[in-house]
Amino acid sequence: MNADAGLSPYDGSCKIAADSVQKMNPRIPFFIIRIICDAMVIVTGMLAGGHPTIGIIIIAATLGPVITLVGKAMKR
């Protein structure tokens, strides 16, 4: 995301959601919005009959903070 190499549709949808939410309330950090987006995808999968594993839940909970940390490191 921070390398300006483009976004995948999944990452792009979370980025668009984050931009929209942060326009309304700039105090909400990106990583919180990303965790919510990832959780919504898990819930959608469950509604479609899927069963999340512990790995999927861990990734959903940690991907947003990791993206934020790497983004801050890349800006330096």
Distance bins in CASP14 RR format, pairs under 12 A and 6 or more apart:
PFRMAT RR
TARGET T0000
AUTHOR 0000-0000-0000
RMODE 2
METHOD distances of the structure
MODEL  1
1 7 1 0 0 1 0 0 0 0 0 0 0
1 8 0 0 0 0 1 0 0 0 0 0 0
1 10 0 0 0 0 0 1 0 0 0 0 0
1 11 1 0 0 1 0 0 0 0 0 0 0
1 12 0 0 0 0 1 0 0 0 0 0 0
1 14 0 0 0 0 1 0 0 0 0 0 0
1 15 1 0 0 1 0 0 0 0 0 0 0
1 16 0 0 0 0 0 1 0 0 0 0 0
1 18 0 0 0 0 0 1 0 0 0 0 0
1 19 0 0 0 0 0 1 0 0 0 0 0
1 30 0 0 0 0 1 0 0 0 0 0 0
1 34 0 0 0 0 0 1 0 0 0 0 0
1 63 0 0 0 0 0 1 0 0 0 0 0
1 64 0 0 0 0 0 1 0 0 0 0 0
1 66 0 0 0 0 0 1 0 0 0 0 0
1 67 1 0 0 1 0 0 0 0 0 0 0
1 68 0 0 0 0 0 1 0 0 0 0 0
1 70 0 0 0 0 1 0 0 0 0 0 0
1 71 1 0 0 1 0 0 0 0 0 0 0
1 74 0 0 0 0 1 0 0 0 0 0 0
1 75 0 0 0 0 0 1 0 0 0 0 0
2 11 0 0 0 0 0 1 0 0 0 0 0
2 15 0 0 0 0 0 1 0 0 0 0 0
2 30 0 0 0 0 0 1 0 0 0 0 0
2 67 0 0 0 0 1 0 0 0 0 0 0
2 68 0 0 0 0 1 0 0 0 0 0 0
2 69 0 0 0 0 0 1 0 0 0 0 0
2 70 1 0 0 1 0 0 0 0 0 0 0
2 71 1 0 1 0 0 0 0 0 0 0 0
2 72 0 0 0 0 1 0 0 0 0 0 0
2 73 0 0 0 0 1 0 0 0 0 0 0
2 74 1 0 1 0 0 0 0 0 0 0 0
2 75 1 0 0 1 0 0 0 0 0 0 0
2 76 0 0 0 0 0 1 0 0 0 0 0
3 11 0 0 0 0 0 1 0 0 0 0 0
3 67 0 0 0 0 0 1 0 0 0 0 0
3 70 0 0 0 0 1 0 0 0 0 0 0
3 71 0 0 0 0 1 0 0 0 0 0 0
3 73 0 0 0 0 0 1 0 0 0 0 0
3 74 1 0 0 1 0 0 0 0 0 0 0
3 75 0 0 0 0 0 1 0 0 0 0 0
4 71 0 0 0 0 0 1 0 0 0 0 0
4 74 0 0 0 0 0 1 0 0 0 0 0
4 75 0 0 0 0 0 1 0 0 0 0 0
5 11 0 0 0 0 0 1 0 0 0 0 0
5 74 0 0 0 0 0 1 0 0 0 0 0
6 12 0 0 0 0 1 0 0 0 0 0 0
6 15 0 0 0 0 1 0 0 0 0 0 0
7 13 0 0 0 0 1 0 0 0 0 0 0
7 14 0 0 0 0 1 0 0 0 0 0 0
7 15 1 0 0 1 0 0 0 0 0 0 0
7 16 0 0 0 0 1 0 0 0 0 0 0
7 18 0 0 0 0 0 1 0 0 0 0 0
7 19 0 0 0 0 0 1 0 0 0 0 0
7 67 0 0 0 0 0 1 0 0 0 0 0
8 14 0 0 0 0 1 0 0 0 0 0 0
8 15 0 0 0 0 0 1 0 0 0 0 0
9 15 0 0 0 0 0 1 0 0 0 0 0
9 16 0 0 0 0 0 1 0 0 0 0 0
10 16 0 0 0 0 0 1 0 0 0 0 0
10 17 0 0 0 0 0 1 0 0 0 0 0
10 34 0 0 0 0 0 1 0 0 0 0 0
10 37 0 0 0 0 1 0 0 0 0 0 0
10 38 0 0 0 0 1 0 0 0 0 0 0
10 40 0 0 0 0 0 1 0 0 0 0 0
10 41 1 0 0 1 0 0 0 0 0 0 0
10 60 0 0 0 0 0 1 0 0 0 0 0
10 63 0 0 0 0 0 1 0 0 0 0 0
11 17 0 0 0 0 0 1 0 0 0 0 0
11 18 0 0 0 0 0 1 0 0 0 0 0
11 30 0 0 0 0 0 1 0 0 0 0 0
11 34 0 0 0 0 1 0 0 0 0 0 0
11 37 0 0 0 0 1 0 0 0 0 0 0
11 38 0 0 0 0 0 1 0 0 0 0 0
11 41 0 0 0 0 0 1 0 0 0 0 0
11 63 0 0 0 0 1 0 0 0 0 0 0
11 64 0 0 0 0 0 1 0 0 0 0 0
11 67 0 0 0 0 1 0 0 0 0 0 0
12 18 0 0 0 0 1 0 0 0 0 0 0
12 19 0 0 0 0 1 0 0 0 0 0 0
12 20 0 0 0 0 0 1 0 0 0 0 0
12 33 0 0 0 0 0 1 0 0 0 0 0
12 34 0 0 0 0 0 1 0 0 0 0 0
12 37 0 0 0 0 1 0 0 0 0 0 0
12 67 0 0 0 0 0 1 0 0 0 0 0
13 19 0 0 0 0 0 1 0 0 0 0 0
13 20 0 0 0 0 0 1 0 0 0 0 0
13 33 0 0 0 0 0 1 0 0 0 0 0
13 34 0 0 0 0 0 1 0 0 0 0 0
13 37 1 0 0 1 0 0 0 0 0 0 0
13 38 0 0 0 0 0 1 0 0 0 0 0
13 40 0 0 0 0 0 1 0 0 0 0 0
13 41 0 0 0 0 1 0 0 0 0 0 0
14 20 0 0 0 0 0 1 0 0 0 0 0
14 21 0 0 0 0 0 1 0 0 0 0 0
14 30 0 0 0 0 1 0 0 0 0 0 0
14 31 0 0 0 0 0 1 0 0 0 0 0
14 32 0 0 0 0 0 1 0 0 0 0 0
14 33 1 0 0 1 0 0 0 0 0 0 0
14 34 1 0 1 0 0 0 0 0 0 0 0
14 35 0 0 0 0 1 0 0 0 0 0 0
14 36 0 0 0 0 1 0 0 0 0 0 0
14 37 1 0 1 0 0 0 0 0 0 0 0
14 38 1 0 0 1 0 0 0 0 0 0 0
14 39 0 0 0 0 0 1 0 0 0 0 0
14 40 0 0 0 0 1 0 0 0 0 0 0
14 41 0 0 0 0 1 0 0 0 0 0 0
14 60 0 0 0 0 0 1 0 0 0 0 0
14 63 0 0 0 0 1 0 0 0 0 0 0
14 64 0 0 0 0 1 0 0 0 0 0 0
14 67 0 0 0 0 1 0 0 0 0 0 0
15 21 0 0 0 0 0 1 0 0 0 0 0
15 22 0 0 0 0 0 1 0 0 0 0 0
15 30 0 0 0 0 1 0 0 0 0 0 0
15 33 0 0 0 0 1 0 0 0 0 0 0
15 34 0 0 0 0 1 0 0 0 0 0 0
15 37 0 0 0 0 1 0 0 0 0 0 0
15 64 0 0 0 0 0 1 0 0 0 0 0
15 67 0 0 0 0 1 0 0 0 0 0 0
16 22 0 0 0 0 0 1 0 0 0 0 0
16 23 0 0 0 0 0 1 0 0 0 0 0
16 30 0 0 0 0 0 1 0 0 0 0 0
16 33 0 0 0 0 0 1 0 0 0 0 0
16 34 0 0 0 0 0 1 0 0 0 0 0
16 37 0 0 0 0 1 0 0 0 0 0 0
17 23 0 0 0 0 0 1 0 0 0 0 0
17 24 0 0 0 0 0 1 0 0 0 0 0
17 28 0 0 0 0 0 1 0 0 0 0 0
17 30 0 0 0 0 1 0 0 0 0 0 0
17 32 0 0 0 0 0 1 0 0 0 0 0
17 33 1 0 0 1 0 0 0 0 0 0 0
17 34 0 0 0 0 1 0 0 0 0 0 0
17 35 0 0 0 0 0 1 0 0 0 0 0
17 36 0 0 0 0 1 0 0 0 0 0 0
17 37 1 0 1 0 0 0 0 0 0 0 0
17 38 0 0 0 0 0 1 0 0 0 0 0
17 40 0 0 0 0 1 0 0 0 0 0 0
17 41 0 0 0 0 0 1 0 0 0 0 0
18 24 0 0 0 0 0 1 0 0 0 0 0
18 25 0 0 0 0 0 1 0 0 0 0 0
18 26 0 0 0 0 0 1 0 0 0 0 0
18 28 0 0 0 0 1 0 0 0 0 0 0
18 29 0 0 0 0 1 0 0 0 0 0 0
18 30 1 0 1 0 0 0 0 0 0 0 0
18 31 0 0 0 0 1 0 0 0 0 0 0
18 32 0 0 0 0 1 0 0 0 0 0 0
18 33 1 0 1 0 0 0 0 0 0 0 0
18 34 1 0 0 1 0 0 0 0 0 0 0
18 35 0 0 0 0 0 1 0 0 0 0 0
18 36 0 0 0 0 1 0 0 0 0 0 0
18 37 0 0 0 0 1 0 0 0 0 0 0
18 64 0 0 0 0 1 0 0 0 0 0 0
18 67 0 0 0 0 0 1 0 0 0 0 0
18 68 0 0 0 0 0 1 0 0 0 0 0
19 26 0 0 0 0 0 1 0 0 0 0 0
19 28 0 0 0 0 0 1 0 0 0 0 0
19 30 0 0 0 0 1 0 0 0 0 0 0
19 33 0 0 0 0 1 0 0 0 0 0 0
20 26 0 0 0 0 0 1 0 0 0 0 0
20 28 0 0 0 0 0 1 0 0 0 0 0
20 33 0 0 0 0 1 0 0 0 0 0 0
20 37 0 0 0 0 0 1 0 0 0 0 0
21 27 0 0 0 0 0 1 0 0 0 0 0
21 28 1 0 1 0 0 0 0 0 0 0 0
21 29 0 0 0 0 0 1 0 0 0 0 0
21 30 0 0 0 0 1 0 0 0 0 0 0
21 32 0 0 0 0 1 0 0 0 0 0 0
21 33 1 0 1 0 0 0 0 0 0 0 0
21 34 0 0 0 0 0 1 0 0 0 0 0
21 36 0 0 0 0 1 0 0 0 0 0 0
21 37 0 0 0 0 0 1 0 0 0 0 0
22 28 1 0 0 1 0 0 0 0 0 0 0
22 29 0 0 0 0 1 0 0 0 0 0 0
22 30 1 0 0 1 0 0 0 0 0 0 0
22 31 0 0 0 0 0 1 0 0 0 0 0
22 32 0 0 0 0 0 1 0 0 0 0 0
22 33 1 0 0 1 0 0 0 0 0 0 0
22 34 0 0 0 0 0 1 0 0 0 0 0
23 33 0 0 0 0 0 1 0 0 0 0 0
24 33 0 0 0 0 0 1 0 0 0 0 0
25 32 0 0 0 0 0 1 0 0 0 0 0
25 33 0 0 0 0 0 1 0 0 0 0 0
26 33 0 0 0 0 0 1 0 0 0 0 0
27 33 0 0 0 0 0 1 0 0 0 0 0
28 34 0 0 0 0 0 1 0 0 0 0 0
28 35 0 0 0 0 0 1 0 0 0 0 0
28 36 0 0 0 0 1 0 0 0 0 0 0
29 35 0 0 0 0 1 0 0 0 0 0 0
29 36 0 0 0 0 0 1 0 0 0 0 0
29 64 0 0 0 0 1 0 0 0 0 0 0
29 65 0 0 0 0 1 0 0 0 0 0 0
29 67 0 0 0 0 0 1 0 0 0 0 0
29 68 1 0 0 1 0 0 0 0 0 0 0
29 69 0 0 0 0 0 1 0 0 0 0 0
29 72 0 0 0 0 0 1 0 0 0 0 0
30 36 0 0 0 0 0 1 0 0 0 0 0
30 37 0 0 0 0 0 1 0 0 0 0 0
30 63 0 0 0 0 0 1 0 0 0 0 0
30 64 1 0 0 1 0 0 0 0 0 0 0
30 65 0 0 0 0 1 0 0 0 0 0 0
30 66 0 0 0 0 0 1 0 0 0 0 0
30 67 1 0 0 1 0 0 0 0 0 0 0
30 68 1 0 1 0 0 0 0 0 0 0 0
30 69 0 0 0 0 0 1 0 0 0 0 0
30 70 0 0 0 0 0 1 0 0 0 0 0
30 71 0 0 0 0 1 0 0 0 0 0 0
30 72 0 0 0 0 0 1 0 0 0 0 0
31 37 0 0 0 0 0 1 0 0 0 0 0
31 38 0 0 0 0 0 1 0 0 0 0 0
31 60 0 0 0 0 0 1 0 0 0 0 0
31 61 0 0 0 0 0 1 0 0 0 0 0
31 62 0 0 0 0 1 0 0 0 0 0 0
31 63 0 0 0 0 1 0 0 0 0 0 0
31 64 1 0 1 0 0 0 0 0 0 0 0
31 65 1 0 1 0 0 0 0 0 0 0 0
31 66 0 0 0 0 1 0 0 0 0 0 0
31 67 1 0 0 1 0 0 0 0 0 0 0
31 68 1 0 1 0 0 0 0 0 0 0 0
31 69 0 0 0 0 1 0 0 0 0 0 0
31 70 0 0 0 0 0 1 0 0 0 0 0
31 71 0 0 0 0 0 1 0 0 0 0 0
31 72 0 0 0 0 0 1 0 0 0 0 0
32 38 0 0 0 0 0 1 0 0 0 0 0
32 39 0 0 0 0 0 1 0 0 0 0 0
32 61 0 0 0 0 0 1 0 0 0 0 0
32 64 0 0 0 0 1 0 0 0 0 0 0
32 65 0 0 0 0 1 0 0 0 0 0 0
32 67 0 0 0 0 0 1 0 0 0 0 0
32 68 0 0 0 0 1 0 0 0 0 0 0
33 39 0 0 0 0 0 1 0 0 0 0 0
33 40 0 0 0 0 0 1 0 0 0 0 0
33 63 0 0 0 0 0 1 0 0 0 0 0
33 64 0 0 0 0 1 0 0 0 0 0 0
33 65 0 0 0 0 0 1 0 0 0 0 0
33 67 0 0 0 0 0 1 0 0 0 0 0
33 68 0 0 0 0 0 1 0 0 0 0 0
34 40 0 0 0 0 0 1 0 0 0 0 0
34 41 0 0 0 0 0 1 0 0 0 0 0
34 59 0 0 0 0 0 1 0 0 0 0 0
34 60 0 0 0 0 1 0 0 0 0 0 0
34 61 0 0 0 0 0 1 0 0 0 0 0
34 62 0 0 0 0 0 1 0 0 0 0 0
34 63 1 0 0 1 0 0 0 0 0 0 0
34 64 1 1 0 0 0 0 0 0 0 0 0
34 65 0 0 0 0 1 0 0 0 0 0 0
34 66 0 0 0 0 1 0 0 0 0 0 0
34 67 1 0 0 1 0 0 0 0 0 0 0
34 68 1 0 0 1 0 0 0 0 0 0 0
35 41 0 0 0 0 0 1 0 0 0 0 0
35 42 0 0 0 0 0 1 0 0 0 0 0
35 57 0 0 0 0 0 1 0 0 0 0 0
35 58 0 0 0 0 0 1 0 0 0 0 0
35 59 0 0 0 0 0 1 0 0 0 0 0
35 60 1 0 0 1 0 0 0 0 0 0 0
35 61 1 0 0 1 0 0 0 0 0 0 0
35 62 0 0 0 0 1 0 0 0 0 0 0
35 63 1 0 0 1 0 0 0 0 0 0 0
35 64 1 0 1 0 0 0 0 0 0 0 0
35 65 1 0 0 1 0 0 0 0 0 0 0
35 66 0 0 0 0 0 1 0 0 0 0 0
35 67 0 0 0 0 0 1 0 0 0 0 0
35 68 0 0 0 0 0 1 0 0 0 0 0
36 42 0 0 0 0 0 1 0 0 0 0 0
36 43 0 0 0 0 0 1 0 0 0 0 0
36 60 0 0 0 0 1 0 0 0 0 0 0
36 61 0 0 0 0 0 1 0 0 0 0 0
36 63 0 0 0 0 0 1 0 0 0 0 0
36 64 0 0 0 0 1 0 0 0 0 0 0
37 43 0 0 0 0 0 1 0 0 0 0 0
37 44 0 0 0 0 0 1 0 0 0 0 0
37 60 0 0 0 0 1 0 0 0 0 0 0
37 63 0 0 0 0 1 0 0 0 0 0 0
37 64 0 0 0 0 1 0 0 0 0 0 0
37 67 0 0 0 0 0 1 0 0 0 0 0
38 44 0 0 0 0 0 1 0 0 0 0 0
38 45 0 0 0 0 0 1 0 0 0 0 0
38 52 0 0 0 0 0 1 0 0 0 0 0
38 55 0 0 0 0 0 1 0 0 0 0 0
38 56 0 0 0 0 1 0 0 0 0 0 0
38 57 0 0 0 0 1 0 0 0 0 0 0
38 58 0 0 0 0 0 1 0 0 0 0 0
38 59 1 0 0 1 0 0 0 0 0 0 0
38 60 1 1 0 0 0 0 0 0 0 0 0
38 61 1 0 0 1 0 0 0 0 0 0 0
38 62 0 0 0 0 1 0 0 0 0 0 0
38 63 1 0 0 1 0 0 0 0 0 0 0
38 64 1 0 0 1 0 0 0 0 0 0 0
38 65 0 0 0 0 0 1 0 0 0 0 0
38 66 0 0 0 0 0 1 0 0 0 0 0
38 67 0 0 0 0 0 1 0 0 0 0 0
39 45 0 0 0 0 0 1 0 0 0 0 0
39 46 0 0 0 0 0 1 0 0 0 0 0
39 52 0 0 0 0 1 0 0 0 0 0 0
39 56 0 0 0 0 0 1 0 0 0 0 0
39 57 0 0 0 0 1 0 0 0 0 0 0
39 59 0 0 0 0 0 1 0 0 0 0 0
39 60 1 0 1 0 0 0 0 0 0 0 0
39 61 0 0 0 0 1 0 0 0 0 0 0
39 63 0 0 0 0 0 1 0 0 0 0 0
39 64 0 0 0 0 0 1 0 0 0 0 0
40 46 0 0 0 0 0 1 0 0 0 0 0
40 47 0 0 0 0 0 1 0 0 0 0 0
40 60 0 0 0 0 1 0 0 0 0 0 0
41 47 0 0 0 0 0 1 0 0 0 0 0
41 48 0 0 0 0 0 1 0 0 0 0 0
41 50 0 0 0 0 0 1 0 0 0 0 0
41 52 0 0 0 0 1 0 0 0 0 0 0
41 56 0 0 0 0 1 0 0 0 0 0 0
41 57 0 0 0 0 0 1 0 0 0 0 0
41 59 0 0 0 0 0 1 0 0 0 0 0
41 60 1 0 0 1 0 0 0 0 0 0 0
41 63 0 0 0 0 0 1 0 0 0 0 0
42 48 0 0 0 0 0 1 0 0 0 0 0
42 49 0 0 0 0 0 1 0 0 0 0 0
42 50 0 0 0 0 1 0 0 0 0 0 0
42 51 0 0 0 0 0 1 0 0 0 0 0
42 52 1 0 1 0 0 0 0 0 0 0 0
42 53 0 0 0 0 0 1 0 0 0 0 0
42 54 0 0 0 0 0 1 0 0 0 0 0
42 55 0 0 0 0 0 1 0 0 0 0 0
42 56 1 0 0 1 0 0 0 0 0 0 0
42 57 1 0 0 1 0 0 0 0 0 0 0
42 58 0 0 0 0 0 1 0 0 0 0 0
42 59 0 0 0 0 1 0 0 0 0 0 0
42 60 1 0 1 0 0 0 0 0 0 0 0
42 61 0 0 0 0 0 1 0 0 0 0 0
42 63 0 0 0 0 0 1 0 0 0 0 0
43 49 0 0 0 0 0 1 0 0 0 0 0
43 50 0 0 0 0 0 1 0 0 0 0 0
43 52 0 0 0 0 1 0 0 0 0 0 0
43 56 0 0 0 0 0 1 0 0 0 0 0
43 57 0 0 0 0 0 1 0 0 0 0 0
43 60 0 0 0 0 0 1 0 0 0 0 0
44 50 0 0 0 0 1 0 0 0 0 0 0
44 52 0 0 0 0 0 1 0 0 0 0 0
45 51 0 0 0 0 1 0 0 0 0 0 0
45 52 1 0 0 1 0 0 0 0 0 0 0
45 56 0 0 0 0 1 0 0 0 0 0 0
45 60 0 0 0 0 0 1 0 0 0 0 0
46 52 1 0 0 1 0 0 0 0 0 0 0
46 53 0 0 0 0 0 1 0 0 0 0 0
46 56 0 0 0 0 0 1 0 0 0 0 0
46 57 0 0 0 0 0 1 0 0 0 0 0
50 56 0 0 0 0 0 1 0 0 0 0 0
51 57 0 0 0 0 0 1 0 0 0 0 0
52 58 0 0 0 0 0 1 0 0 0 0 0
52 59 0 0 0 0 0 1 0 0 0 0 0
52 60 0 0 0 0 1 0 0 0 0 0 0
52 61 0 0 0 0 0 1 0 0 0 0 0
53 59 0 0 0 0 1 0 0 0 0 0 0
53 60 0 0 0 0 0 1 0 0 0 0 0
54 60 0 0 0 0 0 1 0 0 0 0 0
54 61 0 0 0 0 0 1 0 0 0 0 0
55 61 0 0 0 0 1 0 0 0 0 0 0
55 62 0 0 0 0 1 0 0 0 0 0 0
55 63 0 0 0 0 0 1 0 0 0 0 0
56 62 0 0 0 0 0 1 0 0 0 0 0
56 63 0 0 0 0 0 1 0 0 0 0 0
57 63 0 0 0 0 0 1 0 0 0 0 0
58 64 0 0 0 0 0 1 0 0 0 0 0
58 65 0 0 0 0 0 1 0 0 0 0 0
58 66 0 0 0 0 0 1 0 0 0 0 0
59 65 0 0 0 0 0 1 0 0 0 0 0
59 66 0 0 0 0 1 0 0 0 0 0 0
59 67 0 0 0 0 0 1 0 0 0 0 0
60 66 0 0 0 0 0 1 0 0 0 0 0
62 68 0 0 0 0 0 1 0 0 0 0 0
62 69 0 0 0 0 0 1 0 0 0 0 0
62 70 0 0 0 0 0 1 0 0 0 0 0
63 69 0 0 0 0 0 1 0 0 0 0 0
63 70 0 0 0 0 0 1 0 0 0 0 0
64 70 0 0 0 0 1 0 0 0 0 0 0
64 71 0 0 0 0 0 1 0 0 0 0 0
65 71 0 0 0 0 0 1 0 0 0 0 0
65 72 0 0 0 0 0 1 0 0 0 0 0
66 72 0 0 0 0 0 1 0 0 0 0 0
66 73 0 0 0 0 0 1 0 0 0 0 0
67 73 0 0 0 0 0 1 0 0 0 0 0
67 74 0 0 0 0 0 1 0 0 0 0 0
68 74 0 0 0 0 0 1 0 0 0 0 0
68 75 0 0 0 0 0 1 0 0 0 0 0
69 75 0 0 0 0 0 1 0 0 0 0 0
69 76 0 0 0 0 0 1 0 0 0 0 0
70 76 0 0 0 0 0 1 0 0 0 0 0
END
